[in-house]
Amino acid sequence: MDEEDKAGYILSQNLSKRGYSIEYFDNGEKAKNKLKSSIYDILITGLKGKKYSGLKLLKYIREKNLNTDVIIYTAYGDVESYIKASRLGAIEYINKPVTADFFESLIKKLSGTEHLHQITRIETSDRRRHNRYPIKAPAHIIKREKEKIKKIEATIQNISLSGVLLSACYEFSENQEIELNLMLSGMSIYAESIIRRIIQIENNNEEMKRRYAGLEFKKIPEKDYHNFKKYLESI
């Protein structure tokens, strides 16, 4: 579903030339009506749209439990919409402009035809099968400095079996590997993870910057994994 700048139309044409089966809609209402009768693997949508916004479209897909991955592709990105989209289950939030090469790589990743990294327990392609749950719970980022271990406080914003959205006053960097302790209903779940996306929010204190980071789990110990899975099933 396109925004006013027609970037979505141009992207659809470029992906079609690369052999992908694409349907283009210039507004969200048309896209919603088509979703009632057709099945799509991936939906790429802007935030702003005529008659029906991208977030409303995303909410509709989740309410109907449609097996469609949603990518937000927008020229109007901000912190509030990023958090809303993430909580509604958008798998990517991308600010314009990016190239068709970038999207082709992303589509291959989501379809499982390309693995960006090998992980012990949870594959990248598993993300599409895991529900995300909006929760507020504490967590700790474990930072190892020589023989010392430092724990940095963080807050879970949403979580799934394959990843978590955190906020913390911490200098994240993309593709950085992070150790976590997730505090869930009295349980401490250890997870090795990797940062996939960062968004920054400045506090009143200029020396501290709170950031939101989307992390993908790489490895969870067997016992913790089973407890974590039971916790998610109970939500």
N, C-alpha and C positions, 0 to 999 in steps of 0.2 A: 504494500500500500504506500503510495507516494506522498511526499510533502509537496509544497508549492514550487520547489526548484527543479523538478523533473529529474533529479539525480537518480531516483528509483527506476524511471523509464530507461535511462541510459544504461544503468547497471543491468536491467533485464535483457536489453539488447545484446550487451557484451557477453552475458552468461549463456544466452541462447546460441550465439555463434560458437561457443565452446562445447556445445552438444547437450546442454541441460534443458529439460522440459520446463518451461517458464510460463506462468500466466501473470499478466500485469493488470493491476487495478489502480485507478487514479483516486479512489477514495475508499474509506474504511467500510462504508455500508455495502458496497459492491463485494468487497472481500468477505465480509461476514455472511452475506447471502450465499456466496459460492461455497463457503465452508460447511454450510448446512447439507450440501449434496455431494461434496467432493472431498477426497483425502489428500493431504499434502504432507510431505516430509518436513519441509522447512518453510516458514513464513518470514519474509523480511519486510519490516514495516517502519514508517516514520512515526514520530510522536504526534505531530500535528497533522490533522487531515480534515477534509471536508465532511461534515455531518457526523463523523465517527472517528475518534482519536485512536492512536496506536495502543494506548494503555487500555482503552475500553475493549479493543479487539483482543488484546492479550488476556484480559479478564474473562471475556467470553469463551476463549479457547480453553482456559483452565476450568471454568465452571462446567463446561460440557465434556471435560476429560478427553479432549481430542489429542491424539498422539502426534502432535505437530510441534516441532521446535520453533521458538520465536526469537528472532534477532531484531533488536531495535537499531535502526540506522537513521541518525537524525542530525540536523543542523542546529537543533535547539536543546542540546543536552545541558542538564544541570543536576545538582546533587539530589534534589527532591525526586525528580523523575527517575534517576538512576536507582534510588533505593526502592521506589514503588515498583519499577520494572523487575528488579531482582527478586523482590518478595512475591511477585506474581509469577515468577518462574522463567523470565527471559534468560536464555542461555548466554547471550552476548549483548552488550550495549556499546555501539560503535558511533563515534562522532565523525561526521563527514569532513573532508572527503577521504575515501580510501579507494584503492584500485580494484579492478576485477580480479587481478591475480590474488590479492588478499582474500577476497570472498571465495574464490575457487579453492584455495588452501583450507579455508575454514569449513567449507562444505565437505571436502574430503575427510577432514578430521571428524566431523560430526557423523558422517556416514560410515566411519570405521575403515575407510580405504587408505587412510594415512594415519600413523601414530606418531605424534610428536615426541613422545617419551614412553618408556616402558615402566610400569609401576607394578608393585608386588601384588596388591589386592584389588584395586579398583581401576579399571581401564577408563581412559578419557571418554570413550564412546558410551560408557555406562551412564553418563550424566543425563541423557535423554530419557532414561527409564526411571529416574529417581525423583520423587516428589520433593519440593522444597517447602519447609515449614517456617513461617515467621515466628520467631521466639526472641525473648530477651533473656540472656543467661551470661554469666561470667566465664571468662577463659583466661589462660595465661600463655603468653609467648615465652618460650624457653630460650634464653640466649646464653650460650656457653662461652666463657672468656677464660682461656687456659684451664685452671682447675676449679674455677668458680662458676656457679650457675646463677643467673639472674632471671627473675620472673617479672614480666611486664604485663600489667593488667590490660585486658581487652574485653569487649562486649560482643557477644554473638547477636547478629541481626536476623539472620535466617540460616537454615542448615538443611542438608540432605545427606544421604548415605555416601555421597561422593564429594562433598565440599561444603564450605561455610563462608558466609559473609561476615567479616569482623570489622569493628571500629576500634582504633587504639591510637594513642599518641606515640607513634613509632614510625621511623623512617623506612617504610617498605620500599622494595624495588621489584619490578616485574621479573618473574622466573627465579626469584630468590627462594631457597628452600628454608622452611620454618618448622620448628617443633612446637606443638601445641598441647596444652592440657585443657580439655573442655569440661566445664563443671555443669553436669546435667543431672538434676534431681538427686543430688548427693553423691553422684558418681564422678570420678575423675577419669576421663577418657584421653589416652595418649594418642596423638596422630602426627605422623610425619606428613608434611604438605608442601605445596609449591604455590607461589603467588601468581595468579593469572591476570588480575586486573586491579588497578588502584584508582581511587578518587580521593581528592584532598579537600578537607574543610578546615578553615582557619578559626581558631578560638580567639577570645578577647586577648589572651596572653600571647603576644607576638612570638615568644620563644617556643611555644608549644603548638604543634599542628596535629589535629586529629584527622586521621585518614580512614577511609573505608577500603578494605582489600578483599577481593574474592580469591579464596584459596581452594585448591583442588587437593584432596587427600591422596597421598601416595602409598602409605602403609599404616595399618592399625593392628596392634597385637591381637592375636586370636581371641583371648578372653574379652578384651575391650570391645572388639568388633561385634561379638555376639550381644554384649550388654547394650552397646550403642544401637544396634539394629532393633532390639526389643524396645528401647526407649522411643525410637521413631515410630514404631508400630503402635505404641500406646498413645501417641499424640492425637 
